């Protein structure tokens, strides 16, 4: 988001989710994400899923 000079509120509006839900995603509190939401984020930020997701083993 910083590279695109986009606020969290603007991104949330563009991908049609609430700012609270975007905050949950940003702060690693989400247990899951819909593919449609991931696709929308990647489309708006012009990135790939690997640019924003990280796997952490237990």
Buried (B, 14 or more C-beta within 10 A) or exposed (E): BEEEEEEEEBBBBBBEBEBEBBEBBEEEEEEEBEEEBBEBBBEBBEEEEEEBEEEEEE
